[in-house]
Amino acid sequence: MKNGVICSLYSTDLVSDHVHILLTYPPLMLLSGLIVNLKATSCQLIWDNYPNHF
């Protein structure tokens, strides 16, 4: 993740319209901040890998 935050990913599951993610994150990190980082990072990866898809 950004800014040197260490998270441990345990499991992922893709469904047709959403994703399940099981992970741990530092106790002082806000869950909302984690979600913002995950969404921003995944969006950028999708745009980089599939530029003409959307």
HTML snippet that shows the backbone in 3Dmol.js (N, CA, C, O; Angstrom):
<script src="https://3Dmol.org/build/3Dmol-min.js"></script>
<div id="view" style="width:600px;height:400px;position:relative"></div>
<script>
const pdb = `
ATOM      1  N   MET A   1       0.837  -1.171   0.000  1.00  0.00           N
ATOM      2  CA  MET A   1       0.000   0.000   0.000  1.00  0.00           C
ATOM      3  C   MET A   1       0.888   1.242   0.000  1.00  0.00           C
ATOM      4  O   MET A   1       2.101   1.150   0.186  1.00  0.00           O
ATOM      5  N   LYS A   2       0.289   2.366  -0.204  1.00  0.00           N
ATOM      6  CA  LYS A   2       1.019   3.627  -0.237  1.00  0.00           C
ATOM      7  C   LYS A   2       1.523   4.008   1.151  1.00  0.00           C
ATOM      8  O   LYS A   2       1.035   3.504   2.162  1.00  0.00           O
ATOM      9  N   ASN A   3       2.487   4.887   1.182  1.00  0.00           N
ATOM     10  CA  ASN A   3       3.010   5.468   2.420  1.00  0.00           C
ATOM     11  C   ASN A   3       3.612   4.447   3.374  1.00  0.00           C
ATOM     12  O   ASN A   3       3.669   4.705   4.577  1.00  0.00           O
ATOM     13  N   GLY A   4       4.057   3.313   2.889  1.00  0.00           N
ATOM     14  CA  GLY A   4       4.720   2.336   3.728  1.00  0.00           C
ATOM     15  C   GLY A   4       3.824   1.585   4.689  1.00  0.00           C
ATOM     16  O   GLY A   4       4.323   0.938   5.610  1.00  0.00           O
ATOM     17  N   VAL A   5       2.513   1.650   4.504  1.00  0.00           N
ATOM     18  CA  VAL A   5       1.592   0.920   5.376  1.00  0.00           C
ATOM     19  C   VAL A   5       1.654  -0.549   5.007  1.00  0.00           C
ATOM     20  O   VAL A   5       1.559  -0.904   3.832  1.00  0.00           O
ATOM     21  N   ILE A   6       1.813  -1.398   6.003  1.00  0.00           N
ATOM     22  CA  ILE A   6       1.921  -2.833   5.756  1.00  0.00           C
ATOM     23  C   ILE A   6       0.598  -3.508   6.095  1.00  0.00           C
ATOM     24  O   ILE A   6       0.107  -3.419   7.220  1.00  0.00           O
ATOM     25  N   CYS A   7       0.038  -4.180   5.104  1.00  0.00           N
ATOM     26  CA  CYS A   7      -1.174  -4.968   5.282  1.00  0.00           C
ATOM     27  C   CYS A   7      -0.847  -6.399   4.890  1.00  0.00           C
ATOM     28  O   CYS A   7       0.032  -6.640   4.063  1.00  0.00           O
ATOM     29  N   SER A   8      -1.554  -7.340   5.483  1.00  0.00           N
ATOM     30  CA  SER A   8      -1.376  -8.750   5.130  1.00  0.00           C
ATOM     31  C   SER A   8      -2.640  -9.246   4.456  1.00  0.00           C
ATOM     32  O   SER A   8      -3.722  -9.219   5.042  1.00  0.00           O
ATOM     33  N   LEU A   9      -2.493  -9.699   3.222  1.00  0.00           N
ATOM     34  CA  LEU A   9      -3.616 -10.220   2.455  1.00  0.00           C
ATOM     35  C   LEU A   9      -3.714 -11.721   2.684  1.00  0.00           C
ATOM     36  O   LEU A   9      -2.745 -12.448   2.465  1.00  0.00           O
ATOM     37  N   TYR A  10      -4.876 -12.188   3.121  1.00  0.00           N
ATOM     38  CA  TYR A  10      -5.070 -13.607   3.400  1.00  0.00           C
ATOM     39  C   TYR A  10      -5.879 -14.309   2.322  1.00  0.00           C
ATOM     40  O   TYR A  10      -5.610 -15.465   1.995  1.00  0.00           O
ATOM     41  N   SER A  11      -6.870 -13.617   1.768  1.00  0.00           N
ATOM     42  CA  SER A  11      -7.728 -14.283   0.800  1.00  0.00           C
ATOM     43  C   SER A  11      -8.467 -13.250  -0.041  1.00  0.00           C
ATOM     44  O   SER A  11      -8.787 -12.160   0.435  1.00  0.00           O
ATOM     45  N   THR A  12      -8.737 -13.606  -1.303  1.00  0.00           N
ATOM     46  CA  THR A  12      -9.594 -12.793  -2.163  1.00  0.00           C
ATOM     47  C   THR A  12     -10.565 -13.710  -2.877  1.00  0.00           C
ATOM     48  O   THR A  12     -10.273 -14.883  -3.110  1.00  0.00           O
ATOM     49  N   ASP A  13     -11.706 -13.177  -3.220  1.00  0.00           N
ATOM     50  CA  ASP A  13     -12.717 -13.935  -3.949  1.00  0.00           C
ATOM     51  C   ASP A  13     -13.424 -12.972  -4.888  1.00  0.00           C
ATOM     52  O   ASP A  13     -13.980 -11.967  -4.445  1.00  0.00           O
ATOM     53  N   LEU A  14     -13.408 -13.270  -6.174  1.00  0.00           N
ATOM     54  CA  LEU A  14     -14.052 -12.424  -7.168  1.00  0.00           C
ATOM     55  C   LEU A  14     -15.440 -12.955  -7.473  1.00  0.00           C
ATOM     56  O   LEU A  14     -15.626 -14.144  -7.729  1.00  0.00           O
ATOM     57  N   VAL A  15     -16.409 -12.054  -7.441  1.00  0.00           N
ATOM     58  CA  VAL A  15     -17.785 -12.362  -7.799  1.00  0.00           C
ATOM     59  C   VAL A  15     -18.112 -11.458  -8.984  1.00  0.00           C
ATOM     60  O   VAL A  15     -17.368 -10.517  -9.259  1.00  0.00           O
ATOM     61  N   SER A  16     -19.200 -11.723  -9.683  1.00  0.00           N
ATOM     62  CA  SER A  16     -19.486 -10.980 -10.906  1.00  0.00           C
ATOM     63  C   SER A  16     -19.533  -9.467 -10.718  1.00  0.00           C
ATOM     64  O   SER A  16     -19.153  -8.727 -11.626  1.00  0.00           O
ATOM     65  N   ASP A  17     -19.986  -8.997  -9.570  1.00  0.00           N
ATOM     66  CA  ASP A  17     -20.122  -7.553  -9.400  1.00  0.00           C
ATOM     67  C   ASP A  17     -19.416  -6.983  -8.169  1.00  0.00           C
ATOM     68  O   ASP A  17     -19.607  -5.811  -7.846  1.00  0.00           O
ATOM     69  N   HIS A  18     -18.608  -7.783  -7.478  1.00  0.00           N
ATOM     70  CA  HIS A  18     -17.862  -7.273  -6.328  1.00  0.00           C
ATOM     71  C   HIS A  18     -16.732  -8.224  -5.941  1.00  0.00           C
ATOM     72  O   HIS A  18     -16.584  -9.303  -6.516  1.00  0.00           O
ATOM     73  N   VAL A  19     -15.949  -7.807  -4.966  1.00  0.00           N
ATOM     74  CA  VAL A  19     -14.782  -8.570  -4.524  1.00  0.00           C
ATOM     75  C   VAL A  19     -14.842  -8.740  -3.012  1.00  0.00           C
ATOM     76  O   VAL A  19     -15.213  -7.812  -2.293  1.00  0.00           O
ATOM     77  N   HIS A  20     -14.478  -9.918  -2.533  1.00  0.00           N
ATOM     78  CA  HIS A  20     -14.323 -10.163  -1.098  1.00  0.00           C
ATOM     79  C   HIS A  20     -12.827 -10.180  -0.811  1.00  0.00           C
ATOM     80  O   HIS A  20     -12.066 -10.846  -1.512  1.00  0.00           O
ATOM     81  N   ILE A  21     -12.406  -9.451   0.216  1.00  0.00           N
ATOM     82  CA  ILE A  21     -10.995  -9.373   0.588  1.00  0.00           C
ATOM     83  C   ILE A  21     -10.871  -9.606   2.088  1.00  0.00           C
ATOM     84  O   ILE A  21     -11.552  -8.958   2.883  1.00  0.00           O
ATOM     85  N   LEU A  22     -10.001 -10.532   2.467  1.00  0.00           N
ATOM     86  CA  LEU A  22      -9.707 -10.772   3.880  1.00  0.00           C
ATOM     87  C   LEU A  22      -8.270 -10.339   4.120  1.00  0.00           C
ATOM     88  O   LEU A  22      -7.339 -10.902   3.544  1.00  0.00           O
ATOM     89  N   LEU A  23      -8.092  -9.328   4.983  1.00  0.00           N
ATOM     90  CA  LEU A  23      -6.754  -8.818   5.247  1.00  0.00           C
ATOM     91  C   LEU A  23      -6.669  -8.267   6.660  1.00  0.00           C
ATOM     92  O   LEU A  23      -7.681  -8.058   7.329  1.00  0.00           O
ATOM     93  N   THR A  24      -5.445  -8.040   7.094  1.00  0.00           N
ATOM     94  CA  THR A  24      -5.222  -7.336   8.356  1.00  0.00           C
ATOM     95  C   THR A  24      -4.541  -6.018   8.031  1.00  0.00           C
ATOM     96  O   THR A  24      -3.833  -5.897   7.031  1.00  0.00           O
ATOM     97  N   TYR A  25      -4.765  -5.039   8.887  1.00  0.00           N
ATOM     98  CA  TYR A  25      -4.148  -3.735   8.712  1.00  0.00           C
ATOM     99  C   TYR A  25      -3.837  -3.162  10.089  1.00  0.00           C
ATOM    100  O   TYR A  25      -4.405  -3.610  11.085  1.00  0.00           O
ATOM    101  N   PRO A  26      -2.945  -2.180  10.159  1.00  0.00           N
ATOM    102  CA  PRO A  26      -2.541  -1.633  11.459  1.00  0.00           C
ATOM    103  C   PRO A  26      -3.747  -1.104  12.244  1.00  0.00           C
ATOM    104  O   PRO A  26      -4.643  -0.496  11.658  1.00  0.00           O
ATOM    105  N   PRO A  27      -3.777  -1.326  13.546  1.00  0.00           N
ATOM    106  CA  PRO A  27      -4.932  -0.940  14.353  1.00  0.00           C
ATOM    107  C   PRO A  27      -5.183   0.564  14.405  1.00  0.00           C
ATOM    108  O   PRO A  27      -6.312   0.982  14.661  1.00  0.00           O
ATOM    109  N   LEU A  28      -4.179   1.374  14.173  1.00  0.00           N
ATOM    110  CA  LEU A  28      -4.380   2.822  14.206  1.00  0.00           C
ATOM    111  C   LEU A  28      -4.818   3.395  12.861  1.00  0.00           C
ATOM    112  O   LEU A  28      -5.132   4.582  12.772  1.00  0.00           O
ATOM    113  N   MET A  29      -4.844   2.573  11.820  1.00  0.00           N
ATOM    114  CA  MET A  29      -5.270   3.034  10.503  1.00  0.00           C
ATOM    115  C   MET A  29      -6.789   3.000  10.424  1.00  0.00           C
ATOM    116  O   MET A  29      -7.417   2.020  10.823  1.00  0.00           O
ATOM    117  N   LEU A  30      -7.374   4.072   9.907  1.00  0.00           N
ATOM    118  CA  LEU A  30      -8.819   4.103   9.736  1.00  0.00           C
ATOM    119  C   LEU A  30      -9.233   3.183   8.597  1.00  0.00           C
ATOM    120  O   LEU A  30      -8.588   3.159   7.549  1.00  0.00           O
ATOM    121  N   LEU A  31     -10.300   2.431   8.797  1.00  0.00           N
ATOM    122  CA  LEU A  31     -10.806   1.546   7.750  1.00  0.00           C
ATOM    123  C   LEU A  31     -11.172   2.347   6.506  1.00  0.00           C
ATOM    124  O   LEU A  31     -10.930   1.896   5.386  1.00  0.00           O
ATOM    125  N   SER A  32     -11.746   3.519   6.688  1.00  0.00           N
ATOM    126  CA  SER A  32     -12.122   4.346   5.539  1.00  0.00           C
ATOM    127  C   SER A  32     -10.893   4.729   4.709  1.00  0.00           C
ATOM    128  O   SER A  32     -10.967   4.764   3.480  1.00  0.00           O
ATOM    129  N   GLY A  33      -9.775   5.014   5.359  1.00  0.00           N
ATOM    130  CA  GLY A  33      -8.548   5.334   4.638  1.00  0.00           C
ATOM    131  C   GLY A  33      -8.016   4.142   3.865  1.00  0.00           C
ATOM    132  O   GLY A  33      -7.516   4.290   2.750  1.00  0.00           O
ATOM    133  N   LEU A  34      -8.122   2.962   4.455  1.00  0.00           N
ATOM    134  CA  LEU A  34      -7.703   1.738   3.779  1.00  0.00           C
ATOM    135  C   LEU A  34      -8.536   1.516   2.520  1.00  0.00           C
ATOM    136  O   LEU A  34      -7.992   1.198   1.462  1.00  0.00           O
ATOM    137  N   ILE A  35      -9.850   1.681   2.630  1.00  0.00           N
ATOM    138  CA  ILE A  35     -10.741   1.482   1.482  1.00  0.00           C
ATOM    139  C   ILE A  35     -10.440   2.496   0.380  1.00  0.00           C
ATOM    140  O   ILE A  35     -10.416   2.136  -0.797  1.00  0.00           O
ATOM    141  N   VAL A  36     -10.214   3.745   0.741  1.00  0.00           N
ATOM    142  CA  VAL A  36      -9.867   4.770  -0.250  1.00  0.00           C
ATOM    143  C   VAL A  36      -8.599   4.368  -1.000  1.00  0.00           C
ATOM    144  O   VAL A  36      -8.549   4.468  -2.226  1.00  0.00           O
ATOM    145  N   ASN A  37      -7.579   3.915  -0.278  1.00  0.00           N
ATOM    146  CA  ASN A  37      -6.331   3.490  -0.921  1.00  0.00           C
ATOM    147  C   ASN A  37      -6.539   2.283  -1.818  1.00  0.00           C
ATOM    148  O   ASN A  37      -6.001   2.240  -2.925  1.00  0.00           O
ATOM    149  N   LEU A  38      -7.308   1.300  -1.365  1.00  0.00           N
ATOM    150  CA  LEU A  38      -7.575   0.114  -2.181  1.00  0.00           C
ATOM    151  C   LEU A  38      -8.311   0.481  -3.470  1.00  0.00           C
ATOM    152  O   LEU A  38      -7.959   0.005  -4.549  1.00  0.00           O
ATOM    153  N   LYS A  39      -9.324   1.322  -3.351  1.00  0.00           N
ATOM    154  CA  LYS A  39     -10.098   1.711  -4.527  1.00  0.00           C
ATOM    155  C   LYS A  39      -9.263   2.531  -5.503  1.00  0.00           C
ATOM    156  O   LYS A  39      -9.341   2.315  -6.713  1.00  0.00           O
ATOM    157  N   ALA A  40      -8.471   3.462  -5.000  1.00  0.00           N
ATOM    158  CA  ALA A  40      -7.640   4.294  -5.875  1.00  0.00           C
ATOM    159  C   ALA A  40      -6.586   3.459  -6.593  1.00  0.00           C
ATOM    160  O   ALA A  40      -6.357   3.632  -7.790  1.00  0.00           O
ATOM    161  N   THR A  41      -5.947   2.552  -5.858  1.00  0.00           N
ATOM    162  CA  THR A  41      -4.911   1.704  -6.443  1.00  0.00           C
ATOM    163  C   THR A  41      -5.493   0.751  -7.474  1.00  0.00           C
ATOM    164  O   THR A  41      -4.931   0.593  -8.558  1.00  0.00           O
ATOM    165  N   SER A  42      -6.613   0.113  -7.152  1.00  0.00           N
ATOM    166  CA  SER A  42      -7.212  -0.834  -8.099  1.00  0.00           C
ATOM    167  C   SER A  42      -7.734  -0.116  -9.338  1.00  0.00           C
ATOM    168  O   SER A  42      -7.622  -0.640 -10.446  1.00  0.00           O
ATOM    169  N   CYS A  43      -8.299   1.068  -9.167  1.00  0.00           N
ATOM    170  CA  CYS A  43      -8.769   1.846 -10.314  1.00  0.00           C
ATOM    171  C   CYS A  43      -7.608   2.192 -11.243  1.00  0.00           C
ATOM    172  O   CYS A  43      -7.728   2.060 -12.461  1.00  0.00           O
ATOM    173  N   GLN A  44      -6.503   2.626 -10.683  1.00  0.00           N
ATOM    174  CA  GLN A  44      -5.337   2.973 -11.495  1.00  0.00           C
ATOM    175  C   GLN A  44      -4.797   1.751 -12.238  1.00  0.00           C
ATOM    176  O   GLN A  44      -4.426   1.855 -13.407  1.00  0.00           O
ATOM    177  N   LEU A  45      -4.750   0.597 -11.575  1.00  0.00           N
ATOM    178  CA  LEU A  45      -4.285  -0.631 -12.232  1.00  0.00           C
ATOM    179  C   LEU A  45      -5.199  -1.020 -13.393  1.00  0.00           C
ATOM    180  O   LEU A  45      -4.724  -1.438 -14.448  1.00  0.00           O
ATOM    181  N   ILE A  46      -6.496  -0.882 -13.198  1.00  0.00           N
ATOM    182  CA  ILE A  46      -7.444  -1.215 -14.268  1.00  0.00           C
ATOM    183  C   ILE A  46      -7.251  -0.274 -15.451  1.00  0.00           C
ATOM    184  O   ILE A  46      -7.186  -0.727 -16.594  1.00  0.00           O
ATOM    185  N   TRP A  47      -7.159   1.027 -15.195  1.00  0.00           N
ATOM    186  CA  TRP A  47      -6.961   1.989 -16.275  1.00  0.00           C
ATOM    187  C   TRP A  47      -5.636   1.755 -16.995  1.00  0.00           C
ATOM    188  O   TRP A  47      -5.569   1.893 -18.217  1.00  0.00           O
ATOM    189  N   ASP A  48      -4.593   1.408 -16.268  1.00  0.00           N
ATOM    190  CA  ASP A  48      -3.292   1.154 -16.888  1.00  0.00           C
ATOM    191  C   ASP A  48      -3.302  -0.096 -17.754  1.00  0.00           C
ATOM    192  O   ASP A  48      -2.673  -0.120 -18.812  1.00  0.00           O
ATOM    193  N   ASN A  49      -4.009  -1.140 -17.317  1.00  0.00           N
ATOM    194  CA  ASN A  49      -4.003  -2.417 -18.030  1.00  0.00           C
ATOM    195  C   ASN A  49      -5.087  -2.536 -19.094  1.00  0.00           C
ATOM    196  O   ASN A  49      -4.954  -3.344 -20.013  1.00  0.00           O
ATOM    197  N   TYR A  50      -6.148  -1.755 -18.991  1.00  0.00           N
ATOM    198  CA  TYR A  50      -7.259  -1.826 -19.943  1.00  0.00           C
ATOM    199  C   TYR A  50      -7.683  -0.417 -20.350  1.00  0.00           C
ATOM    200  O   TYR A  50      -8.811  -0.013 -20.069  1.00  0.00           O
ATOM    201  N   PRO A  51      -6.797   0.342 -21.008  1.00  0.00           N
ATOM    202  CA  PRO A  51      -7.082   1.752 -21.289  1.00  0.00           C
ATOM    203  C   PRO A  51      -8.260   1.984 -22.237  1.00  0.00           C
ATOM    204  O   PRO A  51      -8.889   3.041 -22.171  1.00  0.00           O
ATOM    205  N   ASN A  52      -8.569   1.053 -23.096  1.00  0.00           N
ATOM    206  CA  ASN A  52      -9.647   1.242 -24.069  1.00  0.00           C
ATOM    207  C   ASN A  52     -10.933   0.523 -23.690  1.00  0.00           C
ATOM    208  O   ASN A  52     -11.877   0.482 -24.479  1.00  0.00           O
ATOM    209  N   HIS A  53     -10.975  -0.035 -22.508  1.00  0.00           N
ATOM    210  CA  HIS A  53     -12.145  -0.826 -22.120  1.00  0.00           C
ATOM    211  C   HIS A  53     -13.339   0.045 -21.739  1.00  0.00           C
ATOM    212  O   HIS A  53     -14.479  -0.333 -22.004  1.00  0.00           O
ATOM    213  N   PHE A  54     -13.105   1.190 -21.129  1.00  0.00           N
ATOM    214  CA  PHE A  54     -14.220   2.012 -20.635  1.00  0.00           C
ATOM    215  C   PHE A  54     -14.438   3.223 -21.496  1.00  0.00           C
ATOM    216  O   PHE A  54     -15.334   4.021 -21.223  1.00  0.00           O
TER     217      PHE A  54
END
`;
const viewer = $3Dmol.createViewer("view");
viewer.addModel(pdb, "pdb");
viewer.setStyle({}, {cartoon: {color: "spectrum"}});
viewer.zoomTo();
viewer.render();
</script>
